[in-house]
Amino acid sequence: MSVTQEEIRNALERLALPDGGTLVSRDMLRALSIEGGTVRFVIEAPSPQIAEQMEPLRRAAEATVRELPGVEEVSVVLTAHGPAAQKPAPSLKLGGHPKPQAAPMKPAGVKRILAVASGKGGVGKSTVSANLAVALARQGRKVGLLDADIYGPSQPRMMGVSGRPASPDGTTIEPLHAHGVTVMSIGFMVEERKAVVWRGPMLMGALQQMLGQVNWGELDVLIVDLPPGTGDVQLTLCTKAELSGAIVVSTPQDVALLDARKALDMFETLKTPVLGLIENMSFFTCPDCGGTHEIFGSGGVAAEAEALGLPLLGALPIDLETRLAGDRGTPVAAGAGVMSDAYARIATGLVQGGMA
């Protein structure tokens, strides 16, 4: 019988770090995958300096997992949270008029670009983007997350990462890293309370920079968290980048579906394949009585997907822990439980379908 991820995490919980906590409680475990009797995972240290001192822990983790029933081979890689600190380039600025392109752009080393979209705000698109990125990373994919919601960037808070990206030359942008995901957001470049007051050309220029000037490295998939609606960012991404496909997020209620249909029509108009739909806030399970309540209606997204011949990739409930986890900066998909499993199933479907 094959070992499970839960059994591996429970075993690693018994390894205490010198300064307290464990690899699991300190969120240092990345890209855990099981293939038959082979287990692979990454230990991500907070800094390169700390990583240099963690080789004994890496060996201990490897030995601990190897002792579990069903494990034949273990591969543990030790890495650091990000590159050694570099001085930010004062001249590095985002925004400005976009530069002419000879052809649609795809950053070097990025295999696929996947947009997560919604017709309207408030349906949980950014929450889905962050958790889907983490879920894919936990399945061994190399994942990037681009927060393209220029006016309302939320990924820095949801992913629990802050700081101004470094630039070695004033042009190349070094992204930040969290939960095994490479992250870039306009939110890293402006104060959290500061509004971005830009016209369309500056917005399109910033998106072009974050796609083309960021050192994304080797990625299996770059997830782009789009702003709601069908405006400049969507048009720029679909026409200026080699977009592999889009996922549309909606709640079941009719008002949300009206706008979701506009997003679907936009992608059809711009010749961008829609890979499927995700129904968010599908239902609520009362923690006191255990009853299920369909606050925003039921089945609307599933019916829409069936009518359009598109897959329903998942139905996610309204969940308090999901909200709390996002506010804490540790997406719920990074932990264990019902919601983590739900995102893992969506990620598995995308991977098995060759979409991520």
KAQUIQUI-V747737 format. One record per backbone hydrogen bond with DSSP energy under -1.0 kcal/mol. NH is the residue of the N-H (numbers start at 1). CO is the residue of the C=O. E is the energy in kcal/mol with one decimal. If there is no record, write none. Layout:
nh->NH co->CO e->E
nh->NH co->CO e->E
This chain:
nh->8 co->4 e->-1.8
nh->9 co->5 e->-2.6
nh->10 co->6 e->-2.5
nh->11 co->7 e->-1.9
nh->12 co->8 e->-2.3
nh->13 co->9 e->-1.5
nh->14 co->11 e->-1.3
nh->15 co->12 e->-1.6
nh->17 co->21 e->-3.1
nh->20 co->17 e->-2.0
nh->26 co->22 e->-2.3
nh->27 co->24 e->-1.4
nh->28 co->23 e->-3.0
nh->30 co->42 e->-3.0
nh->33 co->40 e->-2.8
nh->35 co->38 e->-2.8
nh->38 co->35 e->-2.1
nh->39 co->73 e->-2.7
nh->40 co->33 e->-2.5
nh->41 co->75 e->-2.0
nh->42 co->30 e->-3.1
nh->43 co->77 e->-3.1
nh->44 co->28 e->-2.9
nh->45 co->79 e->-3.1
nh->51 co->47 e->-2.2
nh->52 co->48 e->-1.5
nh->53 co->50 e->-1.4
nh->54 co->51 e->-1.5
nh->58 co->54 e->-2.3
nh->59 co->55 e->-2.3
nh->60 co->56 e->-2.1
nh->61 co->57 e->-2.7
nh->62 co->58 e->-2.3
nh->63 co->59 e->-2.4
nh->64 co->60 e->-2.5
nh->65 co->61 e->-2.2
nh->66 co->62 e->-1.9
nh->67 co->63 e->-1.1
nh->68 co->65 e->-1.6
nh->71 co->68 e->-1.7
nh->72 co->37 e->-3.1
nh->73 co->37 e->-2.0
nh->75 co->39 e->-2.6
nh->77 co->41 e->-2.0
nh->79 co->43 e->-3.0
nh->81 co->45 e->-2.2
nh->92 co->89 e->-2.0
nh->105 co->240 e->-3.3
nh->110 co->107 e->-2.0
nh->111 co->219 e->-2.4
nh->114 co->222 e->-2.8
nh->115 co->245 e->-2.4
nh->116 co->224 e->-2.8
nh->117 co->247 e->-3.2
nh->128 co->124 e->-2.4
nh->129 co->125 e->-2.5
nh->130 co->126 e->-2.5
nh->131 co->127 e->-2.3
nh->132 co->128 e->-2.6
nh->133 co->129 e->-2.2
nh->134 co->130 e->-2.1
nh->135 co->131 e->-2.6
nh->136 co->132 e->-2.3
nh->137 co->133 e->-2.1
nh->138 co->134 e->-2.2
nh->140 co->137 e->-1.7
nh->141 co->136 e->-2.1
nh->144 co->221 e->-2.2
nh->145 co->182 e->-3.2
nh->146 co->223 e->-3.1
nh->147 co->184 e->-2.9
nh->148 co->146 e->-1.2
nh->148 co->225 e->-1.6
nh->150 co->148 e->-1.8
nh->158 co->154 e->-2.3
nh->159 co->155 e->-3.0
nh->161 co->156 e->-2.0
nh->173 co->213 e->-2.8
nh->174 co->166 e->-3.1
nh->176 co->183 e->-2.2
nh->178 co->181 e->-2.5
nh->181 co->178 e->-2.2
nh->182 co->143 e->-2.3
nh->183 co->176 e->-3.4
nh->184 co->145 e->-2.1
nh->188 co->185 e->-1.5
nh->189 co->186 e->-1.6
nh->194 co->191 e->-1.5
nh->203 co->199 e->-1.8
nh->204 co->200 e->-2.7
nh->205 co->201 e->-2.1
nh->206 co->202 e->-2.3
nh->207 co->203 e->-2.1
nh->208 co->204 e->-2.2
nh->209 co->205 e->-2.1
nh->210 co->206 e->-2.5
nh->211 co->207 e->-1.6
nh->212 co->208 e->-2.7
nh->213 co->209 e->-3.1
nh->215 co->173 e->-3.1
nh->216 co->214 e->-1.8
nh->219 co->109 e->-2.4
nh->220 co->142 e->-2.3
nh->221 co->142 e->-1.8
nh->222 co->112 e->-2.6
nh->223 co->144 e->-3.1
nh->224 co->114 e->-2.7
nh->225 co->146 e->-2.7
nh->226 co->116 e->-2.0
nh->226 co->224 e->-1.0
nh->229 co->118 e->-1.5
nh->235 co->231 e->-2.3
nh->236 co->232 e->-2.9
nh->237 co->233 e->-2.8
nh->238 co->234 e->-2.5
nh->239 co->235 e->-1.7
nh->240 co->236 e->-2.8
nh->241 co->237 e->-1.3
nh->242 co->105 e->-2.7
nh->243 co->241 e->-1.8
nh->244 co->113 e->-2.2
nh->245 co->113 e->-1.2
nh->246 co->273 e->-1.9
nh->247 co->115 e->-2.8
nh->248 co->276 e->-1.8
nh->249 co->117 e->-3.0
nh->250 co->278 e->-2.1
nh->257 co->253 e->-2.1
nh->258 co->254 e->-2.1
nh->259 co->255 e->-1.2
nh->260 co->256 e->-2.2
nh->261 co->257 e->-2.3
nh->263 co->259 e->-1.8
nh->264 co->260 e->-2.5
nh->265 co->261 e->-2.4
nh->266 co->262 e->-2.3
nh->267 co->263 e->-2.2
nh->268 co->264 e->-2.0
nh->269 co->265 e->-2.6
nh->270 co->266 e->-2.3
nh->271 co->268 e->-1.2
nh->272 co->267 e->-3.1
nh->275 co->246 e->-2.9
nh->277 co->311 e->-2.2
nh->278 co->248 e->-2.2
nh->279 co->314 e->-2.5
nh->280 co->250 e->-2.4
nh->282 co->316 e->-3.1
nh->284 co->293 e->-2.5
nh->286 co->291 e->-3.0
nh->290 co->286 e->-1.8
nh->293 co->284 e->-3.3
nh->295 co->293 e->-1.3
nh->297 co->294 e->-1.5
nh->303 co->299 e->-2.5
nh->304 co->300 e->-2.0
nh->305 co->301 e->-2.8
nh->306 co->302 e->-2.4
nh->307 co->303 e->-2.4
nh->308 co->304 e->-1.8
nh->310 co->305 e->-2.9
nh->313 co->277 e->-2.6
nh->316 co->279 e->-3.2
nh->318 co->283 e->-3.0
nh->323 co->319 e->-1.4
nh->324 co->320 e->-2.6
nh->325 co->321 e->-2.9
nh->326 co->322 e->-2.0
nh->327 co->323 e->-2.1
nh->328 co->324 e->-1.8
nh->330 co->325 e->-2.2
nh->334 co->331 e->-2.4
nh->335 co->332 e->-1.5
nh->341 co->337 e->-2.3
nh->342 co->338 e->-1.9
nh->343 co->339 e->-2.3
nh->344 co->340 e->-2.1
nh->345 co->341 e->-2.1
nh->346 co->342 e->-1.6
nh->347 co->343 e->-2.6
nh->348 co->344 e->-2.7
nh->349 co->345 e->-2.2
nh->350 co->346 e->-2.0
nh->351 co->347 e->-2.5
nh->352 co->348 e->-3.1
nh->353 co->349 e->-1.6
nh->354 co->351 e->-1.6
nh->355 co->350 e->-3.0
